[in-house]
Amino acid sequence: MNMEQLNKEYAQRISNKKKNLQKLKKRIFGVSMARTLLFISICLSFYYLWQNKSLLSTTISLEALLFILFIKAHNKLFKQKKETELLIQINQRELEAINGDLKNFDKGDEFIDHTHFYSFDLDVFGENSLFQLINRTSTKIGKIKLANWLNNHLIKSEQILKRQESIKEITPLLQLRQSFQLIGLSNEEQLTELDLLQWIQPSKLKKERLLKITPYLVATINMLLLIFAILQITPISIGVIFFVFSIVLNTILVRQIKAKLEDNTKGLLTLSTYTSLFMLLEEHKFESELNKELINSCYQKEKRPSRQLNKIINLSDNIKQRNNLFIALLFNGLFLWEFHLSLKIEQWKKEHITSLPKWIESLSQFDALISLANFAYNHPTYTYPNIVTEEYTLCGQDLGHPLMLKKECVTNPISMNSRGTFLIITGANMAGKSTYLRTIGLNYLLACIGTTVYAKKFNISPSQLITSLRTSDSLMENESYFFAELKRLKVIIDLLNKGNNLFIILDEILKGTNSIDKLKGSTALIEQLIHKETNGLIATHDIQLTELEHRYPKKITNFCFESTINNGEINFDYQLKQGVVKNMNAYFLMRKMGILNKR
């Protein structure tokens, strides 16, 4: 599939769903009119049949039953309407995303960490970030899981390959992925993992056996009083009095339970969402090892996770009816509905408290995997990296910056074939050094989280990624820019001393000090990094630093980005070239902008 076909795919799905939406709106209008007419009929029955209590009771009972059926039909159609609108929104946003517009996607601002090994330097979170480009999670647990994966990429080759296979299997399953999104997005009131684990702690009830049979006793009495009224054995007023008494009793008994129904609502609806997600996943027979493990880990005594959660669907559907005052009063008066429901919830908690962490882990991973698969699907020209374990390598052809969505992206190569090697990048201002560093960094990260990379070919031996591209001073911590950079370099050395394999990306080492001190310190640092057998990229304006290539010809290679000045205009080709930069442009640009007088 190419990008043109991808655009057509999303556009066609939007068109089909819009047609379905118009049909649903007409059906909803018809049911609404029928329900209104039935309500008028109930009112007329009371008016004309009041003197005939037996006929009134029978008629009202039948009309009430029919009214409830119309409510259920209306709710079902309204749910379908909401789902169709959400599917239109999902496909519309995907269409916008592949055309460079990410404004409707979560930026993940809460995950921005200025001290992180690489995420702040590489724009992993925030406006127009990698997270905003990738994230399609529809659960709170999935969003946090994806952020954790981006912040803590995989290093072990077997784990990366395992996730790759999972993503490859999910990528072509567009219907499955969008159905998963639909289910998750349909519930905007999901609890976080911490809140859910707190919610499932059950209440301790006194005289629990007596409390359990109370709703059945009340329902039996109400049924007998209704029969007696129809047979004219007792007056209907006795039934009405007991009905009101039952409503009051329900309120008193509900207070005996620590977790009130209002407190249970979000927990039940969250687990109801999880039930639907598991039912969706169980319908598909996965073949990849990771996908099968995630499903099988949730089985208990050979019971599927959806079956264990099945009761929650009914409890959740019932709890939604509380918003309808008529239904709530009717059911509470007949059989202590809210109290009975609360007891069922507490019993379910006791039975499933140990299973919840497994469900959370499985679904959060699937949600994150679906986002990564969606990223792969939306970038059909991207490739899966080859994970190399036998010998160290970092080689790629035509690598591009994945966040340059609305700009023409110039691609470049990279080549490292042994431990302890560095590329030193020189270049004029705005020639492309920083963009190249981020291009390598972002594709390195994408490779290590198991998804596709913006490259024609990419071979990688995974190591821990760490960068120093955007170090800043901190007035709050009374910390200078120079000291902040030293702290980052200290972190790198400490990690190496502990035996960690690193891939390091540095932009202008020690730029907070004078040129003589900077050269001396930078030279010593690079020599130490080579000695510790680590790898990386270093961009610099310090031409003298490139002389290290002559001292360490097998360890250091110089590359550059050039600029040219023609007819008073500066031009960049953004192509990486081997060697040391020959042209600089700072003086020219200062004159061009009127900062310096032209002579």
Protein Blocks (a to p, Z undefined) as FASTA:
>chain_A
ZZklmmmmmmmmmmmmmmmmmmmmmmmmmmmmmmmmmmmmmmmmmmmmmmmmmlmmmmmm
mmmmmmmmmmmmmmmmmmmmmmmmmmmmmmmmmmmmmnopaklpcehlmmgcfkbmklmm
nomgcehifklmmmmcfbfklmmmmmmmmmmccfblklmmmmmmmmmmmmmmmmlmmmmm
mmmmmpmkbccfklmmmmmpccddehklmmmmmmmmmmmmmmmmmmmmmnomacfklmmm
mmmmmmmmmmmmmmmpmbafklmmmmmmmmmmmmmmmmmmmmpccfbfklmmmmmmmpgg
hiafklmmmmmmmmmmmmmmmmpmklmmmmmmmnommlmmmmmmmmmmmmmmmmmmmmmm
mmmmmmmmmmmmmmmmmmmmbccddddfkbgcdddehiacfklmmbccdddddddfbehi
acdddddehilmmmmmmmmmmmmmmmmnopacddfbdcdddddddddfkgccdfklopaf
klmmmmmmmmmmmmmmnopacddddehehklbcfklmmmmmmmmmmmmmmnopacddddf
blklmmmmmmmmmlpccdddddddeehiacdehiacedjdfbdcklmmmmmnomaccZZ
